Amino acid sequence: MISDDLRFSIAPMMDWTDRYCRAFHRTLSRRARLYTEMVTTGAVLHGPRDRLLGFAAMEHPVAVQLGGSNPADLAASARIAEDFGYDEVNLNVGCPSDRVQDGRFGACLMREPALVAECVAAMKAAVSVPVTVKCRIGVDDQDTEIALDALAEAVIAAGIDGLVVHARKAWLQGLSPKENRDVPPLDYDRVARLKRAHPGLPVAINGGIATIADAKAQLAHVDGVMIGRAAYTDPAILLDIDPGLFGEAAPVADAFAAVEAFVPVLADFLQDGVRLHGVTRHMLGLFNGRPGARAYRRHLSTRGLDPEAGVEILREAVALVARAEAERDQAA
């Protein structure tokens, strides 16, 4: 079974949770489980694997999320991911985009629990690391009581190590992927009922959870919490995870210390040819709500685009926040 790392994780998010984002988030929490963006089996088997799957040792614990519905391809892809060193392989049964529907994977697989079970069984046979599934509570006009139970029972029989449930339906017809993240109502009670019905199944909940207080409230009913956009748009909340959920000290004292801790990592990325904005775009929300935050974002979003921009641009941006806070304190 998957370990205590299930207690808190940062959701896989397309175009967001790349290796640079994950490295930054690791600076803020030692214990959060990090996830890659979804990678399709076709890309793993036939694409540039080092670029798609490469990650730094500092990212552990880190999971790869796969998209696909062919058991043999998923088994082969899982084996490759394990060889890269991932701590977990997760199957996407929740993404509602047209592209994944056309490929017969993502949320549309909620309608095919037997196929999902075949996929899980194939991956379990191929790797020794935990295999998990991230799903919705149902799609379209499905009865969520029936749909989620059917999926859970199928993957439990296949040997699943954990289930992450986004506590909304996905509407595959009529709503865009963006709307599917907000419009369908949240049903946390449905996920809690699933956990009560299957006490031996590790269950994590996802959807609409934005604060440490929200996370603690959910952990009274399930084993883990997965946060998505809140962790990305306001990453400073991750500084509360280790002390608030694990009883351990945060790796750094505050957002300013987080930047300094991350600078050597950023310098290594730049040395490898990555442009500054490709990394610091994941840091734009770090000082949200603080004096100077807008100036910080503007500096990174303009000066950071220069192909020759280096770590000094980040330090200049942070200095704008420090100056604004000092001026506020003097005026108080």
Backbone as numpy.savetxt, mean C-alpha at the origin, in Angstrom:
# Nx Ny Nz CAx CAy CAz Cx Cy Cz
0.98 -19.08 8.70 0.15 -17.88 8.70 1.02 -16.62 8.70
0.45 -15.55 8.16 1.19 -14.30 8.12 1.36 -13.77 9.54
2.45 -13.08 9.78 2.83 -12.70 11.14 2.16 -11.41 11.58
2.67 -10.90 12.68 2.17 -9.65 13.27 2.31 -8.47 12.31
3.10 -8.63 11.24 3.25 -7.54 10.27 1.94 -7.17 9.62
0.95 -8.04 9.68 -0.37 -7.73 9.11 -1.04 -6.58 9.86
-0.61 -6.28 11.07 -1.32 -5.31 11.89 -1.45 -3.94 11.22
-0.42 -3.51 10.52 -0.52 -2.24 9.81 0.24 -2.33 8.49
-0.40 -1.87 7.43 0.24 -1.86 6.12 -0.21 -0.66 5.32
0.59 -0.33 4.32 0.28 0.77 3.40 -0.13 0.15 2.08
-1.30 0.54 1.60 -1.92 -0.12 0.46 -1.10 0.01 -0.82
-1.19 -1.01 -1.68 -0.61 -0.86 -3.03 -1.42 0.16 -3.81
-0.75 1.15 -4.40 -1.44 2.21 -5.12 -0.70 2.50 -6.42
-1.40 2.34 -7.53 -0.79 2.54 -8.84 -0.27 3.97 -8.98
0.94 4.08 -9.52 1.62 5.35 -9.76 2.09 6.03 -8.47
1.85 5.42 -7.34 2.25 6.02 -6.07 3.27 5.18 -5.32
2.96 3.93 -5.02 3.83 3.16 -4.12 4.97 2.47 -4.87
5.76 3.29 -5.57 6.94 2.75 -6.23 8.07 2.62 -5.20
9.23 2.22 -5.65 10.32 1.94 -4.71 10.78 3.19 -3.97
10.65 4.36 -4.59 11.07 5.61 -3.95 10.09 6.00 -2.85
8.81 5.83 -3.12 7.79 6.06 -2.11 7.98 5.11 -0.93
8.20 3.85 -1.23 8.35 2.86 -0.15 9.57 3.16 0.72
10.67 3.57 0.07 11.87 3.89 0.86 11.60 5.06 1.79
10.87 6.06 1.30 10.53 7.20 2.15 9.62 6.78 3.30
8.60 5.99 2.99 7.69 5.54 4.05 8.42 4.71 5.10
9.39 3.93 4.68 10.15 3.14 5.66 10.91 4.04 6.61
11.30 5.22 6.17 11.98 6.16 7.05 11.08 6.58 8.21
9.76 6.53 8.00 8.79 7.00 8.98 8.27 5.89 9.90
8.37 4.65 9.47 7.90 3.52 10.28 8.73 2.29 9.98
9.23 1.67 11.04 9.96 0.40 10.86 8.99 -0.76 10.67
7.77 -0.65 11.23 6.89 -1.80 11.32 5.84 -1.90 10.22
5.52 -0.80 9.57 4.51 -0.85 8.51 4.92 -1.84 7.43
3.97 -2.67 6.99 4.25 -3.54 5.85 3.96 -2.74 4.58
4.92 -2.72 3.67 4.82 -1.94 2.45 4.43 -2.84 1.29
3.73 -2.27 0.32 3.29 -3.03 -0.85 3.73 -2.33 -2.13
4.08 -3.12 -3.12 4.36 -2.57 -4.44 3.07 -2.11 -5.10
3.21 -1.36 -6.17 2.08 -1.18 -7.07 1.73 -2.55 -7.64
0.51 -2.71 -8.13 0.15 -3.97 -8.76 1.03 -4.20 -10.00
1.55 -5.41 -10.12 2.34 -5.80 -11.29 1.64 -6.98 -11.93
1.36 -6.91 -13.22 0.67 -8.01 -13.87 1.62 -9.18 -14.11
1.04 -10.37 -14.22 1.86 -11.54 -14.48 2.57 -11.42 -15.83
1.90 -10.81 -16.81 2.55 -10.63 -18.11 3.80 -9.79 -18.00
3.74 -8.73 -17.19 4.90 -7.87 -17.02 6.02 -8.61 -16.28
5.66 -9.39 -15.26 6.67 -10.13 -14.51 7.36 -11.16 -15.40
6.56 -11.87 -16.19 7.12 -12.97 -16.98 7.86 -12.48 -18.22
7.44 -11.34 -18.76 8.01 -10.93 -20.05 8.61 -9.53 -20.05
8.47 -8.80 -18.96 8.94 -7.42 -18.92 10.28 -7.28 -18.24
10.69 -6.01 -18.00 11.98 -5.73 -17.35 11.90 -5.97 -15.84
12.20 -7.16 -15.42 11.96 -7.56 -14.03 12.70 -6.71 -13.01
13.95 -6.38 -13.29 14.71 -5.61 -12.32 14.05 -4.26 -12.07
13.56 -3.64 -13.12 12.90 -2.34 -12.96 11.56 -2.49 -12.26
10.83 -3.53 -12.59 9.49 -3.73 -12.04 9.50 -4.24 -10.61
10.45 -5.10 -10.29 10.44 -5.79 -9.01 11.57 -5.42 -8.07
12.54 -4.68 -8.56 13.68 -4.34 -7.72 13.29 -3.49 -6.52
13.92 -3.74 -5.40 13.67 -2.93 -4.20 14.90 -2.97 -3.31
14.95 -2.04 -2.36 16.09 -1.94 -1.46 15.86 -2.77 -0.20
16.94 -3.24 0.39 16.84 -4.07 1.59 16.14 -3.32 2.73
16.27 -1.99 2.75 15.65 -1.21 3.82 14.13 -1.29 3.80
13.54 -1.72 2.69 12.08 -1.74 2.56 11.41 -2.86 3.35
12.12 -3.89 3.73 11.49 -5.00 4.45 10.80 -4.53 5.72
9.62 -5.09 6.06 8.88 -6.09 5.30 8.12 -5.48 4.14
8.23 -6.13 2.96 7.63 -5.60 1.75 6.98 -6.73 0.97
5.79 -6.46 0.45 5.03 -7.46 -0.30 4.86 -7.01 -1.74
4.78 -7.97 -2.64 4.48 -7.68 -4.04 3.01 -7.99 -4.28
2.33 -7.12 -5.02 0.96 -7.41 -5.41 0.93 -7.78 -6.89
0.36 -8.94 -7.17 0.27 -9.44 -8.54 -1.15 -9.29 -9.07
-1.24 -9.03 -10.37 -2.52 -9.02 -11.05 -2.53 -10.10 -12.10
-3.54 -10.95 -12.09 -3.63 -12.03 -13.06 -4.71 -13.00 -12.65
-4.99 -13.95 -13.54 -6.01 -14.96 -13.22 -5.65 -16.34 -13.76
-4.46 -16.46 -14.33 -4.00 -17.76 -14.81 -3.15 -18.40 -13.71
-3.59 -19.52 -13.15 -2.86 -20.10 -12.01 -1.39 -20.39 -12.31
-1.10 -20.92 -13.49 0.29 -21.24 -13.81 1.14 -19.98 -13.90
0.59 -18.93 -14.53 1.34 -17.68 -14.65 1.54 -17.03 -13.28
0.53 -17.11 -12.44 0.67 -16.54 -11.10 1.68 -17.32 -10.27
1.69 -18.63 -10.41 2.68 -19.44 -9.69 4.10 -19.08 -10.12
4.30 -18.96 -11.43 5.63 -18.60 -11.94 6.03 -17.20 -11.48
5.08 -16.27 -11.52 5.36 -14.89 -11.10 5.66 -14.83 -9.61
4.92 -15.58 -8.81 5.16 -15.62 -7.37 6.54 -16.17 -7.06
6.94 -17.18 -7.81 8.26 -17.77 -7.60 9.35 -16.74 -7.91
9.17 -15.99 -8.98 10.14 -14.95 -9.34 10.19 -13.88 -8.25
9.02 -13.47 -7.75 8.97 -12.45 -6.69 9.66 -12.95 -5.43
9.45 -14.21 -5.08 10.12 -14.76 -3.91 11.63 -14.75 -4.10
12.07 -15.06 -5.31 13.51 -15.04 -5.59 14.09 -13.64 -5.46
13.28 -12.62 -5.73 13.72 -11.24 -5.55 13.82 -10.88 -4.07
13.16 -11.66 -3.20 13.26 -11.42 -1.78 12.04 -10.86 -1.10
10.90 -10.85 -1.80 9.69 -10.30 -1.19 9.23 -11.16 -0.02
8.61 -10.51 0.96 8.16 -11.18 2.17 6.76 -11.76 2.05
6.04 -11.41 1.02 4.65 -11.83 0.85 4.27 -11.64 -0.62
3.39 -12.49 -1.10 2.81 -12.33 -2.44 1.31 -12.14 -2.26
0.80 -11.04 -2.82 -0.61 -10.69 -2.68 -1.28 -10.70 -4.05
-2.48 -11.26 -4.12 -3.24 -11.30 -5.37 -4.31 -10.22 -5.36
-4.35 -9.43 -6.41 -5.33 -8.35 -6.53 -6.68 -8.90 -6.98
-7.67 -8.80 -6.11 -9.05 -9.17 -6.44 -9.95 -7.98 -6.09
-9.39 -6.76 -6.28 -10.14 -5.59 -5.88 -10.12 -4.42 -6.84
-9.17 -4.41 -7.78 -9.05 -3.25 -8.67 -10.20 -3.23 -9.68
-10.92 -2.09 -9.82 -12.09 -2.05 -10.69 -11.87 -1.43 -12.06
-10.62 -1.16 -12.47 -10.42 -0.45 -13.73 -10.80 -1.31 -14.93
-11.12 -0.63 -16.04 -11.49 -1.33 -17.27 -10.36 -2.24 -17.74
-9.12 -1.78 -17.58 -7.99 -2.56 -18.07 -7.91 -3.91 -17.39
-8.10 -3.93 -16.08 -8.00 -5.22 -15.40 -9.22 -6.09 -15.68
-10.38 -5.47 -15.89 -11.55 -6.27 -16.26 -11.34 -6.94 -17.60
-10.76 -6.20 -18.55 -10.49 -6.77 -19.87 -9.53 -7.93 -19.77
-8.62 -7.90 -18.77 -7.66 -8.97 -18.60 -8.15 -10.07 -17.68
-9.42 -9.99 -17.23 -10.02 -10.98 -16.33 -9.24 -11.11 -15.03
-8.93 -9.96 -14.45 -8.39 -9.98 -13.09 -8.83 -8.73 -12.37
-8.41 -8.61 -11.10 -8.92 -7.52 -10.29 -10.27 -7.86 -9.70
-11.10 -6.83 -9.51 -12.37 -6.99 -8.79 -13.33 -7.94 -9.47
-13.26 -8.07 -10.79 -14.20 -8.97 -11.47 -14.04 -10.41 -11.00
-12.88 -10.74 -10.40 -12.67 -12.10 -9.89 -13.52 -12.38 -8.66
-14.14 -11.36 -8.07 -15.08 -11.62 -6.98 -16.20 -12.54 -7.44
-16.47 -12.55 -8.75 -17.52 -13.41 -9.29 -17.03 -14.84 -9.52
-15.74 -15.08 -9.36 -15.16 -16.40 -9.67 -14.33 -16.91 -8.50
-14.93 -17.15 -7.36 -14.15 -17.59 -6.19 -13.40 -18.90 -6.42
-13.96 -19.80 -7.22 -13.26 -21.07 -7.46 -11.96 -20.82 -8.22
-11.98 -19.88 -9.19 -10.77 -19.56 -9.93 -9.75 -18.88 -9.01
-10.21 -17.99 -8.15 -9.29 -17.35 -7.21 -8.64 -18.41 -6.33
-9.41 -19.39 -5.89 -8.85 -20.47 -5.07 -7.80 -21.26 -5.84
-8.06 -21.53 -7.12 -7.05 -22.22 -7.94 -5.76 -21.41 -8.00
-5.90 -20.10 -8.16 -4.73 -19.23 -8.24 -3.95 -19.26 -6.92
-4.67 -19.17 -5.82 -4.02 -19.20 -4.51 -3.30 -20.53 -4.30
-3.97 -21.62 -4.62 -3.37 -22.94 -4.43 -2.09 -23.08 -5.26
-2.12 -22.56 -6.49 -0.94 -22.65 -7.35 0.22 -21.84 -6.78
-0.09 -20.65 -6.27 0.97 -19.83 -5.70 1.51 -20.44 -4.41
0.60 -20.97 -3.60 1.04 -21.61 -2.36 1.98 -22.78 -2.62
1.70 -23.51 -3.69 2.54 -24.65 -4.03 3.90 -24.20 -4.57
3.97 -22.94 -5.05 5.19 -22.47 -5.71 6.15 -21.76 -4.77
5.64 -21.20 -3.65 6.49 -20.37 -2.80 6.34 -20.75 -1.34
7.30 -20.32 -0.54 7.23 -20.57 0.91 6.82 -19.33 1.69
6.83 -18.16 1.05 6.39 -16.95 1.74 4.86 -16.92 1.79
4.27 -16.10 2.69 2.82 -16.03 2.75 2.19 -15.56 1.44
1.03 -16.13 1.13 0.23 -15.73 -0.02 -1.08 -15.17 0.51
-1.41 -13.96 0.09 -2.61 -13.28 0.57 -3.44 -12.79 -0.60
-4.66 -12.36 -0.30 -5.56 -11.80 -1.32 -6.09 -10.48 -0.80
-6.16 -9.49 -1.70 -6.83 -8.22 -1.38 -8.08 -8.14 -2.24
-9.24 -7.97 -1.61 -10.50 -8.05 -2.33 -11.44 -6.93 -1.90
-12.61 -6.89 -2.51 -13.72 -6.04 -2.10 -14.74 -6.90 -1.35
-15.81 -6.26 -0.85 -16.85 -7.06 -0.20 -17.83 -7.62 -1.23
-17.69 -7.19 -2.48 -18.54 -7.66 -3.56 -18.44 -6.72 -4.74
-19.07 -7.06 -5.83 -19.10 -6.19 -7.00 -20.54 -6.07 -7.50
-20.85 -4.91 -8.06 -22.14 -4.64 -8.70 -23.31 -5.07 -7.81
-24.19 -5.90 -8.35 -25.40 -6.24 -7.60 -25.25 -7.50 -6.74
-24.02 -7.94 -6.50 -23.81 -9.09 -5.63 -24.33 -8.81 -4.22
-24.84 -9.83 -3.58 -25.16 -9.78 -2.15 -23.83 -9.93 -1.41
-23.45 -8.92 -0.65 -22.13 -8.95 -0.03 -21.98 -10.05 1.02
-23.07 -10.46 1.63 -22.99 -11.57 2.58 -22.57 -12.85 1.86
-23.18 -13.08 0.72 -22.89 -14.30 -0.04 -21.54 -14.21 -0.74
-21.28 -13.06 -1.39 -20.08 -12.93 -2.21 -18.80 -13.01 -1.39
-18.75 -12.28 -0.28 -17.52 -12.28 0.51 -17.32 -13.62 1.20
-18.38 -14.23 1.69 -18.25 -15.55 2.30 -17.76 -16.58 1.29
-18.30 -16.51 0.07 -17.90 -17.48 -0.96 -16.42 -17.35 -1.28
-15.95 -16.11 -1.40 -14.54 -15.91 -1.70 -13.68 -16.38 -0.54
-14.05 -15.98 0.68 -13.24 -16.35 1.84 -13.16 -17.86 2.02
-14.29 -18.53 1.90 -14.29 -19.98 2.10 -13.47 -20.69 1.03
-13.52 -20.16 -0.20 -12.74 -20.78 -1.29 -11.25 -20.63 -1.04
-10.81 -19.43 -0.64 -9.36 -19.24 -0.47 -8.86 -19.86 0.82
-9.71 -19.95 1.83 -9.31 -20.67 3.04 -9.02 -22.13 2.71
-9.89 -22.73 1.92 -9.68 -24.12 1.52 -8.40 -24.28 0.70
-8.01 -23.21 -0.01 -6.79 -23.26 -0.83 -5.54 -22.97 -0.03
-5.69 -22.62 1.25 -4.52 -22.41 2.11 -4.08 -20.98 2.26
-4.96 -20.02 2.02 -4.58 -18.61 2.08 -4.00 -18.26 3.44
-3.06 -17.32 3.45 -2.41 -16.89 4.69 -3.01 -15.61 5.27
-3.85 -14.94 4.53 -4.47 -13.72 5.04 -5.32 -13.07 3.97
-6.33 -12.31 4.41 -7.24 -11.65 3.49 -7.32 -10.18 3.88
-7.08 -9.30 2.91 -7.22 -7.86 3.11 -8.49 -7.45 2.38
-9.44 -6.85 3.11 -10.74 -6.55 2.53 -10.95 -5.04 2.49
-11.09 -4.50 1.27 -11.54 -3.12 1.12 -13.04 -3.13 1.36
-13.46 -2.41 2.39 -14.83 -2.56 2.89 -15.87 -1.78 2.08
-15.76 -1.85 0.77 -16.74 -1.29 -0.14 -16.98 -2.28 -1.27
-18.14 -2.20 -1.87 -18.34 -2.85 -3.15 -17.52 -2.13 -4.22
-17.28 -2.81 -5.32 -16.76 -2.17 -6.54 -17.87 -2.22 -7.58
-18.17 -1.08 -8.16 -19.17 -1.04 -9.23 -18.42 -1.00 -10.56
-18.43 -2.13 -11.23 -17.65 -2.27 -12.47 -18.32 -1.57 -13.63
-19.60 -1.29 -13.52 -20.33 -0.55 -14.54 -20.88 0.72 -13.90
-20.54 1.86 -14.45 -21.14 3.11 -14.00 -20.28 3.98 -13.12
-19.20 3.43 -12.53 -18.31 4.23 -11.71 -16.88 4.10 -12.21
-16.15 5.20 -12.18 -14.73 5.17 -12.55 -13.92 4.56 -11.41
-12.67 4.17 -11.67 -11.83 3.67 -10.58 -11.71 4.68 -9.44
-11.60 5.97 -9.75 -11.52 7.00 -8.70 -12.81 7.03 -7.89
-13.95 7.00 -8.59 -15.23 7.01 -7.87 -15.41 5.76 -7.02
-14.85 4.65 -7.46 -14.96 3.40 -6.71 -14.19 3.44 -5.39
-13.31 4.43 -5.24 -12.59 4.57 -3.97 -13.39 5.37 -2.95
-14.47 6.05 -3.41 -15.19 6.94 -2.51 -16.70 6.75 -2.49
-17.29 6.47 -3.65 -18.75 6.51 -3.77 -19.45 5.33 -3.08
-19.06 4.09 -3.36 -19.76 2.99 -2.67 -19.59 3.12 -1.16
-20.65 2.96 -0.40 -20.55 3.16 1.05 -19.66 2.11 1.72
-18.99 2.55 2.76 -18.18 1.65 3.56 -19.07 0.77 4.42
-18.66 -0.48 4.59 -19.40 -1.41 5.45 -18.40 -2.17 6.32
-17.90 -1.48 7.33 -16.93 -2.09 8.23 -17.52 -3.29 8.96
-18.81 -3.22 9.27 -19.43 -4.32 10.01 -19.38 -5.62 9.22
-19.45 -5.51 7.91 -19.39 -6.73 7.09 -18.05 -7.42 7.24
-16.98 -6.65 7.30 -15.65 -7.24 7.47 -15.50 -7.82 8.87
-16.05 -7.14 9.86 -16.01 -7.67 11.23 -16.76 -8.99 11.33
-17.90 -9.08 10.63 -18.65 -10.35 10.65 -17.85 -11.46 9.99
-17.13 -11.12 8.94 -16.28 -12.14 8.30 -15.24 -12.67 9.28
-14.62 -11.78 10.01 -13.60 -12.20 10.98 -14.22 -13.07 12.06
-15.39 -12.70 12.55 -16.04 -13.51 13.59 -16.39 -14.90 13.07
-16.76 -14.96 11.80 -17.14 -16.26 11.22 -15.92 -17.14 10.96
-14.75 -16.51 10.80 -13.53 -17.27 10.49 -12.41 -16.80 11.42
-12.47 -17.12 12.69 -11.50 -16.60 13.66 -10.06 -17.01 13.37
-9.87 -18.10 12.66 -8.51 -18.53 12.35 -7.91 -17.86 11.13
-8.71 -17.09 10.40 -8.22 -16.42 9.19 -7.73 -15.02 9.55
-6.45 -14.69 9.31 -6.01 -13.32 9.51 -6.72 -12.38 8.53
-7.39 -11.37 9.06 -8.17 -10.44 8.25 -7.70 -9.02 8.54
-7.39 -8.29 7.47 -7.08 -6.86 7.58 -8.15 -6.08 6.84
-8.40 -4.85 7.27 -9.44 -4.02 6.69 -8.82 -2.79 6.04
-9.43 -2.35 4.95 -8.95 -1.22 4.17 -10.16 -0.37 3.77
-9.93 0.94 3.62 -10.99 1.81 3.13 -11.40 2.87 4.13
-11.10 4.13 3.82 -11.57 5.24 4.65 -10.90 5.41 5.99
-9.84 4.68 6.25 -9.14 4.77 7.54 -8.04 5.82 7.40
-8.09 6.87 8.22 -7.21 8.01 7.99 -6.35 8.41 9.18
-6.62 7.87 10.36 -5.88 8.29 11.56 -5.53 7.08 12.40
-4.62 7.29 13.35 -4.26 6.23 14.28 -5.46 5.84 15.13
-6.32 6.80 15.44 -7.53 6.49 16.21 -8.45 5.58 15.41
-8.59 5.88 14.10 -9.39 5.01 13.23 -8.83 3.59 13.23
-7.51 3.50 13.12 -6.88 2.19 13.06 -7.11 1.40 14.34
-6.94 2.05 15.48 -7.14 1.37 16.75 -8.57 0.89 16.90
-9.52 1.69 16.43 -10.92 1.29 16.52 -11.17 0.02 15.71
-10.58 -0.07 14.54 -10.77 -1.25 13.70 -10.08 -2.48 14.28
-8.94 -2.28 14.93 -8.19 -3.41 15.47 -8.90 -4.09 16.64
-9.99 -3.50 17.10 -10.81 -4.19 18.09 -11.62 -5.31 17.46
-11.68 -5.32 16.12 -12.55 -6.28 15.42 -11.81 -7.16 14.42
-10.68 -6.69 13.91 -9.93 -7.44 12.90 -8.46 -7.47 13.30
-7.66 -8.20 12.52 -6.26 -8.39 12.87 -5.34 -7.30 12.37
-5.75 -6.61 11.31 -4.87 -5.63 10.71 -5.62 -4.52 10.02
-4.89 -3.43 9.79 -5.44 -2.26 9.12 -4.51 -1.89 7.98
-5.09 -1.58 6.83 -4.33 -1.11 5.68 -4.82 0.30 5.35
-3.88 1.25 5.31 -4.20 2.64 4.97 -3.62 2.95 3.60
-4.39 3.66 2.79 -3.93 4.01 1.45 -3.64 5.49 1.30
-4.61 6.23 0.75 -4.36 7.63 0.40 -3.94 8.49 1.59
-4.47 8.23 2.78 -4.09 9.05 3.93 -2.60 8.96 4.21
-2.04 7.77 4.07 -0.61 7.58 4.30 0.22 8.29 3.23
-0.34 8.39 2.03 0.40 9.02 0.94 0.29 10.54 0.99
-0.92 11.05 1.18 -1.11 12.50 1.14 -0.71 13.20 2.42
-0.65 12.47 3.53 -0.24 13.04 4.82 0.71 12.07 5.51
1.90 11.85 4.91 2.78 10.78 5.40 3.25 10.95 6.83
3.18 12.16 7.39 3.62 12.33 8.78 2.81 11.50 9.75
1.60 11.07 9.36 0.82 10.22 10.27 1.53 8.90 10.52
2.43 8.51 9.63 3.14 7.24 9.81 4.08 7.29 11.01
4.44 8.49 11.46 5.30 8.60 12.64 4.59 8.11 13.90
3.26 8.02 13.84 2.49 7.54 15.00 2.30 6.02 15.00
2.66 5.35 13.92 2.33 3.93 13.80 3.12 3.07 14.76
4.43 3.20 14.78 5.24 2.32 15.64 4.90 2.50 17.11
4.84 3.75 17.62 4.46 3.89 19.03 2.99 3.59 19.30
2.11 3.96 18.37 0.68 3.83 18.62 0.14 2.43 18.47
0.70 1.66 17.55 0.16 0.32 17.27 1.09 -0.82 17.69
2.38 -0.51 17.88 3.33 -1.57 18.21 4.05 -1.33 19.54
3.80 -0.18 20.18 4.45 0.10 21.45 5.95 0.29 21.34
6.42 0.74 20.19 7.84 0.94 19.95 8.09 2.40 19.57
9.31 2.85 19.78 9.66 4.22 19.42 9.62 4.40 17.90
9.21 5.59 17.47 9.28 5.92 16.05 10.75 5.98 15.63
11.06 5.68 14.36 12.46 5.68 13.94 13.10 7.06 13.95
12.29 8.11 13.84 12.79 9.49 13.88 11.84 10.32 14.73
12.33 11.48 15.19 11.56 12.26 16.15 10.40 13.02 15.52
10.60 13.52 14.29 9.57 14.33 13.65 9.83 14.40 12.15
9.01 15.19 11.45 9.14 15.27 9.99 10.47 15.85 9.56
11.00 16.82 10.31 12.30 17.39 9.96 13.39 16.33 10.06
13.36 15.54 11.14 14.35 14.47 11.30 14.18 13.41 10.23
12.93 13.18 9.79 12.69 12.19 8.74 13.38 12.60 7.45
13.32 13.88 7.12 13.98 14.35 5.91 15.48 14.11 6.00
16.08 14.47 7.13 17.53 14.29 7.27 17.91 12.81 7.19
17.08 11.95 7.78 17.36 10.51 7.71 17.25 9.99 6.29
16.36 10.61 5.51 16.14 10.14 4.15 17.15 10.69 3.15
17.82 11.78 3.49 18.74 12.41 2.53 19.78 11.44 1.97
20.45 10.61 2.79 21.43 9.68 2.20 20.79 8.69 1.21
19.57 8.26 1.51 18.86 7.36 0.59 18.55 8.09 -0.71
18.07 9.32 -0.59 17.79 10.14 -1.77 19.05 10.36 -2.59
20.17 10.63 -1.92 21.43 10.85 -2.63 21.83 9.62 -3.44
21.59 8.45 -2.88 21.90 7.21 -3.62 21.01 7.08 -4.87
19.74 7.42 -4.73 18.85 7.37 -5.89 19.34 8.33 -6.98
19.72 9.54 -6.58 20.20 10.53 -7.55 21.49 10.05 -8.22
22.33 9.41 -7.43 23.58 8.88 -7.98 23.30 7.82 -9.04
22.18 7.11 -8.90 21.80 6.08 -9.86 21.10 6.66 -11.09
20.93 7.98 -11.13 20.34 8.61 -12.31 18.88 8.98 -12.18
18.29 8.76 -11.00 16.89 9.15 -10.79 16.83 10.66 -10.60
15.82 11.31 -11.18 15.67 12.74 -11.00 15.01 13.04 -9.67
15.35 14.20 -9.13 14.87 14.55 -7.80 13.36 14.47 -7.69
12.65 15.02 -8.65 11.19 15.07 -8.56 10.59 13.66 -8.54
11.27 12.70 -9.18 10.77 11.33 -9.19 10.71 10.74 -7.79
11.48 11.29 -6.87 11.46 10.83 -5.48 10.65 11.79 -4.61
10.92 13.09 -4.71 10.31 14.03 -3.79 8.82 14.26 -4.06
8.31 13.82 -5.21 6.86 13.93 -5.43 6.09 13.13 -4.37
6.75 12.12 -3.80 6.11 11.32 -2.75 6.20 11.99 -1.38
6.90 13.12 -1.30 7.13 13.79 -0.02 6.36 15.10 0.08
5.55 15.44 -0.92 4.92 16.75 -0.97 3.98 16.99 0.21
3.37 15.94 0.73 2.42 16.11 1.83 3.01 16.05 3.21
4.33 15.96 3.32 4.96 15.70 4.62 4.65 16.76 5.67
4.53 18.02 5.25 4.31 19.10 6.21 2.90 19.66 6.11
1.97 18.89 5.60 0.59 19.35 5.47 0.06 19.92 6.77
-0.60 21.10 6.66 -1.21 21.72 7.82 -0.27 22.55 8.66
1.00 22.64 8.27 1.97 23.41 9.03 2.31 24.71 8.31
2.74 25.73 9.03 3.17 26.96 8.37 4.28 26.67 7.36
4.19 27.27 6.20 5.21 27.08 5.18 5.01 25.85 4.31
3.95 25.09 4.56 3.74 23.86 3.79 3.53 24.15 2.31
2.78 25.21 2.01 2.53 25.52 0.60 3.82 25.94 -0.10
4.64 26.74 0.58 5.92 27.15 -0.01 6.83 25.95 -0.22
6.80 25.02 0.73 7.58 23.77 0.62 7.16 23.00 -0.63
5.86 22.81 -0.80 5.37 22.07 -1.97 5.72 22.78 -3.27
5.56 24.09 -3.27 5.84 24.86 -4.49 7.32 24.76 -4.87
8.19 24.84 -3.88 9.62 24.79 -4.15 10.01 23.44 -4.75
9.48 22.37 -4.15 9.80 21.04 -4.67 9.18 20.81 -6.05
8.00 21.36 -6.27 7.27 21.11 -7.52 7.82 21.94 -8.68
8.57 23.00 -8.37 9.14 23.83 -9.45 10.64 23.58 -9.57
11.39 23.91 -8.52 12.83 23.73 -8.58 13.23 22.26 -8.68
12.38 21.39 -8.14 12.70 19.96 -8.18 12.63 19.35 -9.56
12.02 20.05 -10.51 11.90 19.53 -11.87 13.17 19.71 -12.69
14.07 20.54 -12.22 15.34 20.76 -12.93 16.10 19.43 -13.01
16.52 19.03 -14.21 17.24 17.74 -14.34 18.49 17.65 -13.47
19.05 18.81 -13.10 20.27 18.80 -12.29 19.98 18.99 -10.80
18.71 19.05 -10.43 18.36 19.31 -9.03 18.92 18.23 -8.11
19.44 18.67 -6.96 19.99 17.73 -6.00 19.34 17.87 -4.64
19.94 17.24 -3.63 19.34 17.22 -2.30 19.22 18.60 -1.70
20.02 19.56 -2.20 19.94 20.91 -1.65 18.56 21.54 -1.89
17.88 21.13 -2.96 16.54 21.66 -3.23 15.57 21.20 -2.15
15.69 19.94 -1.74 14.84 19.45 -0.65 15.15 20.20 0.64
16.40 20.41 0.93 16.76 21.12 2.16 16.26 22.57 2.12
16.33 23.19 0.96 15.81 24.55 0.84 14.30 24.57 1.11
13.60 23.57 0.58 12.14 23.50 0.78 11.81 23.33 2.26
12.55 22.46 2.93 12.31 22.23 4.36 12.62 23.49 5.17
13.62 24.22 4.75 13.98 25.46 5.46 12.84 26.47 5.41
12.05 26.45 4.36 10.90 27.36 4.26 9.88 27.05 5.37
9.70 25.78 5.67 8.79 25.40 6.75 9.38 25.82 8.10
10.66 25.54 8.30 11.30 25.91 9.57 11.23 27.40 9.80
11.44 28.19 8.74 11.39 29.65 8.87 9.98 30.11 9.21
8.99 29.56 8.54 7.61 29.95 8.78 7.17 29.59 10.20
7.62 28.46 10.70 7.26 28.08 12.06 7.97 28.98 13.08
9.21 29.37 12.79 9.92 30.26 13.70 9.24 31.62 13.76
8.79 32.11 12.60 8.09 33.40 12.56 6.77 33.32 13.32
6.08 32.21 13.19 4.83 32.02 13.94 5.10 32.06 15.44
6.16 31.37 15.87 6.46 31.29 17.30 6.87 32.65 17.85
7.59 33.44 17.04 8.01 34.77 17.50 6.80 35.69 17.65
5.80 35.48 16.76 4.62 36.35 16.79 3.65 35.97 17.91
3.80 34.75 18.42 2.85 34.27 19.45 3.05 34.99 20.78
